[in-house]
Amino acid sequence: MKVNPNIFKEYDIRGKYPKEINEKVVCEIGRGFVKFLNLKTKDTIVVGRDKRPSSPKLALAFISAILDSKINVIDIGKVTTPMFYFAIPFLGAKGGAMITASHLAKNSNGIKFVRKDAEPVGGKELQKIYQFASKSDVDAIDVRLHAPDSIQKINIKKDYLKAVGKFSAQGGSASWRKKFNASFDYDGDRLIIKNFRGDIIGGILADIIVKKGDIIVYDLRCSHAIPEYFRNKGVKTIPCRIGHYNIEKLMREKRAVFGMEITGHYYFKEFHYCESPLYALKILNEQTKKTGKNLNELAKPFTKYFHSGIIDFKDSRLKTQDSRLIEKYRNGAQNHLDGLTIEFSNWWFNLRQSHTEPILTLVVEARTKELLETKKKELKQFLLSS
């Protein structure tokens, strides 16, 4: 069976199950991952999975390929992605794979890879895994249920919760979620708080933990209020391409204390530059108790402008529009860090192709609500015109 190269995205693997990603494909990818990491006999990797119906079968297939390559496996079972990241350095593994398609629907699945110390694998590295996988002989791998003693199984949850802050899963986390009207996405690496955009919560979190001289990495779609506020506090802010691979990689390079995405992903240096939504909730809970302020009060520095949030366009014709946009808005400052960003003195926008789905996304921000609505309408009409 040939591996579909289109399931290898910028920072993980995602595809429809079972058409694009299935047990045989995952076996090939597992062997490719072993070769990519140049693992030796008796080296150990960690495998975790999310709660999708197809995840147990895919995890077993992946584990089969790893064991077939004479590499040890620690199976941590059904976990959140942050628990998986935590497990890699905690268990001293050479790397790991998380079977998940993040926030995508149940009929999709995929794999997130990390090296030692939970360092993410993405970009051109995933293409190397694809090259190894495409040369694998999947028929030589027996996708079977191994004997219980051939796979080491560990429950990582208690150790992770202890690292977050010594609280009961039924006590602390549940009460915090209720207090802030919070929820997580399918694999538990995204924190969503009702009525608050992700970058606003990110601003609050950063304001709590950073100090003068620290570095923050932020998704370039975040409000300009974020870099302005922290610049005035002597904190360096660096815009970044979207996605956990890009954020974590830049944080490691710059030794940033905190990273954020507008979609509710929050990264902490003390958690090996990975996401930890529970830790974010813990920090918010402590800050509201300490200051007596609610989230609306803590959010004020980051709500000075009017932001559209993420607007999706599923029409593939829009992929050809960049040159027209550049000409139409030629008087603005332009950059191509991720898609097209054009900035004016009183408003700006970013248009980019999603790295994980066949859609374009647009964000617009302006100094007044009226200008925001005008520019949103103007851009939508322009993009949808034939």
C-alpha positions as CSV (number, residue, x, y, z in Angstrom):
1,M,0.0,0.0,0.0
2,K,1.3,3.4,-1.0
3,V,1.3,6.2,1.6
4,N,-0.6,9.3,0.5
5,P,1.8,12.2,0.6
6,N,-1.1,14.6,1.1
7,I,-1.6,13.5,4.7
8,F,1.8,14.9,5.6
9,K,0.9,18.4,6.7
10,E,3.3,21.2,7.9
11,Y,3.4,20.0,11.5
12,D,1.6,16.6,11.8
13,I,-0.1,13.9,9.8
14,R,-3.9,14.1,9.2
15,G,-6.3,12.2,6.9
16,K,-9.6,10.6,6.6
17,Y,-10.0,7.1,8.2
18,P,-9.8,4.6,6.7
19,K,-9.4,5.9,3.1
20,E,-6.3,8.0,3.7
21,I,-5.0,6.8,7.0
22,N,-5.5,3.2,8.2
23,E,-3.6,0.4,10.0
24,K,-1.3,-0.5,7.1
25,V,-0.5,3.1,6.4
26,V,0.3,3.7,10.0
27,C,2.6,0.6,10.1
28,E,4.6,2.1,7.2
29,I,4.8,5.4,8.9
30,G,5.9,3.7,12.2
31,R,8.8,2.1,10.4
32,G,9.6,5.4,8.8
33,F,9.7,7.1,12.2
34,V,12.1,4.6,13.6
35,K,14.5,5.2,10.6
36,F,14.0,9.0,10.9
37,L,15.1,9.0,14.6
38,N,17.8,6.5,13.8
39,L,16.7,4.5,16.8
40,K,18.8,1.6,18.1
41,T,17.7,-1.8,19.4
42,K,16.2,-1.4,22.9
43,D,15.7,2.4,22.6
44,T,12.2,3.4,23.8
45,I,9.5,5.5,22.4
46,V,6.1,6.5,23.9
47,V,2.8,6.0,22.1
48,G,-0.4,7.7,23.2
49,R,-3.8,8.1,21.6
50,D,-6.9,10.3,21.8
51,K,-10.5,9.1,22.2
52,R,-11.5,8.7,18.6
53,P,-13.1,5.3,17.7
54,S,-10.3,4.5,15.2
55,S,-7.4,5.5,17.6
56,P,-7.0,2.2,19.5
57,K,-6.6,0.3,16.2
58,L,-4.2,2.8,14.7
59,A,-2.2,2.9,18.0
60,L,-1.9,-0.9,18.0
61,A,-0.8,-0.9,14.3
62,F,1.9,1.7,15.0
63,I,3.1,-0.2,18.1
64,S,3.3,-3.3,16.0
65,A,5.6,-1.6,13.5
66,I,7.8,-0.3,16.3
67,L,8.1,-3.6,18.0
68,D,8.8,-5.3,14.7
69,S,11.8,-2.9,14.4
70,K,13.1,-4.1,17.8
71,I,12.4,-0.9,19.5
72,N,10.8,-0.8,23.0
73,V,7.4,0.9,23.4
74,I,5.7,2.5,26.4
75,D,2.0,2.6,25.8
76,I,0.4,5.4,27.8
77,G,-3.1,4.6,26.4
78,K,-5.8,7.2,26.0
79,V,-4.4,10.6,27.1
80,T,-4.6,14.2,26.2
81,T,-1.8,15.6,23.9
82,P,-0.3,17.6,26.8
83,M,-0.1,14.4,28.9
84,F,1.7,12.8,26.0
85,Y,4.2,15.7,25.7
86,F,4.9,15.5,29.4
87,A,5.5,11.7,29.3
88,I,8.4,11.9,26.8
89,P,10.9,13.7,29.1
90,F,9.3,12.2,32.3
91,L,9.9,8.7,31.1
92,G,13.2,9.4,29.4
93,A,12.1,8.3,26.0
94,K,13.9,8.9,22.7
95,G,10.7,10.2,21.1
96,G,7.1,9.5,20.7
97,A,3.9,9.4,18.6
98,M,0.4,10.6,19.5
99,I,-2.4,9.2,17.5
100,T,-4.8,12.1,17.0
101,A,-6.2,14.5,14.4
102,S,-6.5,17.3,17.0
103,H,-9.8,19.3,16.5
104,L,-10.8,17.6,13.3
105,A,-14.0,15.4,13.1
106,K,-14.1,11.8,14.3
107,N,-13.8,10.4,10.8
108,S,-10.3,11.9,10.6
109,N,-7.2,10.7,12.4
110,G,-3.5,11.4,12.4
111,I,-0.1,11.4,14.2
112,K,1.9,14.0,16.1
113,F,5.6,13.2,16.4
114,V,8.2,14.4,18.9
115,R,11.9,13.7,19.6
116,K,13.6,13.5,23.0
117,D,12.4,16.1,25.5
118,A,9.2,16.5,23.5
119,E,10.8,18.5,20.8
120,P,8.3,18.6,17.9
121,V,8.9,17.1,14.5
122,G,7.5,18.9,11.5
123,G,8.1,20.8,8.3
124,K,10.8,19.1,6.1
125,E,11.3,16.5,8.8
126,L,7.9,15.0,8.1
127,Q,8.8,14.7,4.5
128,K,11.8,12.6,5.5
129,I,9.5,10.3,7.5
130,Y,7.3,10.1,4.3
131,Q,10.3,9.1,2.2
132,F,11.3,6.4,4.6
133,A,7.7,5.2,5.0
134,S,7.1,5.1,1.2
135,K,10.0,2.6,0.9
136,S,8.7,0.4,3.8
137,D,7.4,-3.1,3.1
138,V,4.1,-3.1,4.9
139,D,3.4,-6.7,4.1
140,A,6.3,-7.8,6.3
141,I,4.7,-6.3,9.4
142,D,2.2,-8.4,11.3
143,V,-0.5,-6.1,12.7
144,R,-1.5,-8.2,15.6
145,L,-2.4,-8.1,19.3
146,H,0.9,-8.6,21.1
147,A,1.3,-10.6,24.3
148,P,0.6,-8.4,27.3
149,D,4.3,-8.6,28.5
150,S,5.6,-7.3,25.2
151,I,4.4,-3.8,25.7
152,Q,5.1,-1.7,28.8
153,K,1.9,0.1,29.8
154,I,2.0,3.2,32.1
155,N,-0.7,5.5,33.4
156,I,0.8,8.9,33.2
157,K,-2.2,10.9,34.4
158,K,-1.3,11.1,38.1
159,D,2.2,12.2,37.5
160,Y,1.0,14.9,35.0
161,L,-1.6,16.2,37.4
162,K,1.1,16.4,40.1
163,A,3.3,18.4,37.8
164,V,0.5,20.8,37.0
165,G,-0.3,21.6,40.6
166,K,-1.2,18.7,42.9
167,F,-4.9,18.7,42.5
168,S,-7.7,16.1,42.2
169,A,-9.0,15.4,38.7
170,Q,-12.5,15.5,40.1
171,G,-11.8,18.5,42.3
172,G,-9.5,21.2,40.9
173,S,-9.8,20.8,37.2
174,A,-13.6,20.4,37.2
175,S,-14.1,23.4,39.5
176,W,-11.8,25.5,37.4
177,R,-13.5,24.6,34.2
178,K,-16.9,25.5,35.7
179,K,-15.6,28.8,37.2
180,F,-14.3,30.0,33.8
181,N,-16.8,28.3,31.6
182,A,-13.9,26.5,30.0
183,S,-13.6,23.5,27.7
184,F,-10.9,21.6,25.8
185,D,-10.8,20.3,22.2
186,Y,-10.8,16.7,21.2
187,D,-7.2,15.9,22.2
188,G,-7.1,18.2,25.1
189,D,-4.4,20.6,24.0
190,R,-6.6,23.7,23.4
191,L,-8.3,25.8,26.1
192,I,-11.5,27.5,25.1
193,I,-13.1,30.0,27.5
194,K,-16.5,31.2,26.4
195,N,-16.8,34.8,25.3
196,F,-13.0,35.3,25.2
197,R,-10.8,35.1,22.1
198,G,-7.7,32.9,22.6
199,D,-5.2,35.8,22.3
200,I,-7.0,37.7,25.0
201,I,-6.7,34.8,27.4
202,G,-3.1,34.4,26.2
203,G,-2.4,38.1,27.1
204,I,-3.8,37.6,30.6
205,L,-1.7,34.5,31.1
206,A,1.5,36.1,29.8
207,D,0.9,39.2,32.0
208,I,0.8,36.9,35.0
209,I,4.0,34.9,34.3
210,V,6.4,37.0,32.4
211,K,8.8,39.7,33.7
212,K,10.9,42.4,32.2
213,G,13.5,40.9,29.8
214,D,11.5,37.8,29.1
215,I,10.4,36.7,25.6
216,I,6.9,35.8,24.3
217,V,6.2,34.1,21.0
218,Y,2.8,34.8,19.5
219,D,0.6,33.7,16.6
220,L,0.8,36.5,14.0
221,R,-3.0,36.6,13.9
222,C,-3.2,37.9,17.5
223,S,-4.3,41.4,18.3
224,H,-1.7,44.1,17.9
225,A,-2.6,45.0,21.5
226,I,-0.5,42.0,22.6
227,P,2.9,43.2,21.3
228,E,2.2,46.8,22.2
229,Y,1.3,46.1,25.8
230,F,4.3,43.9,26.5
231,R,6.7,46.1,24.6
232,N,5.8,48.8,27.0
233,K,6.7,46.5,29.9
234,G,10.1,45.6,28.6
235,V,9.1,42.2,27.3
236,K,10.2,41.1,23.9
237,T,7.4,39.7,21.6
238,I,8.1,37.7,18.4
239,P,5.4,37.0,15.8
240,C,5.4,33.4,14.5
241,R,3.9,31.2,11.8
242,I,0.8,29.3,13.0
243,G,1.0,25.8,14.4
244,H,2.5,24.0,17.4
245,Y,5.6,23.0,15.5
246,N,6.4,26.5,14.5
247,I,5.6,28.0,17.9
248,E,7.5,25.5,19.9
249,K,10.5,25.5,17.6
250,L,10.8,29.3,17.8
251,M,10.3,29.3,21.6
252,R,13.2,26.8,22.0
253,E,15.4,28.8,19.7
254,K,14.7,32.1,21.6
255,R,14.2,30.4,25.0
256,A,10.9,32.2,25.3
257,V,9.0,31.9,28.5
258,F,5.5,31.7,27.0
259,G,3.8,31.2,23.6
260,M,0.3,31.6,22.4
261,E,-2.1,31.1,19.5
262,I,-5.4,32.8,18.9
263,T,-7.0,29.4,18.8
264,G,-6.4,28.8,22.5
265,H,-3.1,26.9,22.5
266,Y,-0.8,28.1,25.3
267,Y,2.9,27.0,25.6
268,F,5.0,27.1,28.7
269,K,8.8,26.9,28.9
270,E,8.5,24.9,32.2
271,F,6.4,22.3,30.4
272,H,9.2,21.7,27.8
273,Y,7.7,24.5,25.6
274,C,4.5,22.5,25.2
275,E,0.8,23.2,25.8
276,S,-0.8,22.7,29.2
277,P,-4.4,23.9,29.4
278,L,-4.8,22.7,32.9
279,Y,-1.7,24.7,34.0
280,A,-3.3,27.7,32.3
281,L,-6.5,27.2,34.2
282,K,-4.5,26.9,37.4
283,I,-2.8,30.2,36.8
284,L,-6.0,32.0,36.0
285,N,-7.6,30.6,39.1
286,E,-4.8,31.8,41.3
287,Q,-4.7,35.2,39.7
288,T,-8.4,35.9,40.1
289,K,-8.2,34.9,43.7
290,K,-5.1,37.0,44.3
291,T,-6.3,40.2,42.7
292,G,-10.1,39.9,43.2
293,K,-10.5,40.7,39.5
294,N,-12.6,38.7,37.0
295,L,-11.5,37.9,33.5
296,N,-13.2,40.9,32.0
297,E,-11.1,43.2,34.2
298,L,-7.9,41.3,33.5
299,A,-8.6,41.4,29.8
300,K,-8.9,45.2,29.4
301,P,-5.3,45.8,28.2
302,F,-5.9,43.4,25.3
303,T,-9.3,44.5,24.1
304,K,-8.3,48.1,22.9
305,Y,-8.9,47.2,19.2
306,F,-11.7,45.5,17.3
307,H,-10.8,42.0,16.0
308,S,-12.8,39.8,13.6
309,G,-11.6,36.5,14.9
310,I,-10.9,33.8,12.4
311,I,-13.1,33.8,9.2
312,D,-12.9,30.6,7.1
313,F,-13.3,30.5,3.3
314,K,-13.7,27.0,1.8
315,D,-13.8,28.1,-1.9
316,S,-10.6,26.8,-3.5
317,R,-10.7,29.6,-6.1
318,L,-9.5,32.0,-3.5
319,K,-6.0,30.5,-3.6
320,T,-5.3,32.6,-6.7
321,Q,-6.2,35.9,-5.1
322,D,-3.0,37.0,-3.5
323,S,-1.6,39.0,-6.4
324,R,-4.9,40.9,-6.7
325,L,-4.8,41.7,-3.0
326,I,-1.2,42.9,-3.1
327,E,-2.2,45.3,-5.9
328,K,-5.4,46.5,-4.2
329,Y,-3.7,47.2,-0.9
330,R,-0.3,48.1,-2.3
331,N,-0.1,51.2,0.0
332,G,0.1,49.0,3.2
333,A,3.2,47.4,4.7
334,Q,3.2,43.8,3.5
335,N,4.9,40.6,4.7
336,H,4.6,36.9,4.0
337,L,5.6,35.3,7.3
338,D,2.5,33.1,7.0
339,G,0.2,33.9,4.1
340,L,-0.2,37.6,3.4
341,T,-0.3,40.2,6.0
342,I,-1.0,43.9,5.1
343,E,-0.9,46.7,7.7
344,F,-2.1,50.2,7.7
345,S,-2.0,52.8,10.4
346,N,-5.5,52.1,11.7
347,W,-6.2,48.5,10.5
348,W,-4.6,45.3,9.2
349,F,-5.4,41.9,7.9
350,N,-3.9,38.4,7.4
351,L,-5.0,35.9,4.7
352,R,-3.5,32.5,4.8
353,Q,-3.9,28.9,3.6
354,S,-4.5,26.5,6.5
355,H,-1.7,24.1,7.1
356,T,-4.1,21.3,8.0
357,E,-7.3,21.8,6.0
358,P,-8.2,22.9,2.5
359,I,-9.4,26.3,3.5
360,L,-8.3,30.0,3.6
361,T,-8.5,31.9,6.8
362,L,-8.9,35.7,7.2
363,V,-8.4,37.9,10.3
364,V,-9.0,41.7,10.3
365,E,-8.4,44.2,13.1
366,A,-9.1,47.9,13.2
367,R,-9.1,50.8,15.7
368,T,-12.8,51.3,15.5
369,K,-15.8,48.9,15.2
370,E,-17.1,50.8,12.2
371,L,-13.8,50.5,10.3
372,L,-13.6,46.8,11.2
373,E,-17.0,46.1,9.7
374,T,-16.3,48.1,6.6
375,K,-13.0,46.3,5.9
376,K,-14.5,42.9,6.7
377,K,-17.2,43.5,4.2
378,E,-14.8,44.9,1.6
379,L,-12.4,42.0,1.9
380,K,-15.2,39.3,1.8
381,Q,-16.7,40.9,-1.3
382,F,-13.3,41.1,-3.0
383,L,-12.3,37.5,-2.2
384,L,-15.6,36.0,-3.3
385,S,-15.8,38.0,-6.5
386,S,-15.2,36.0,-9.7
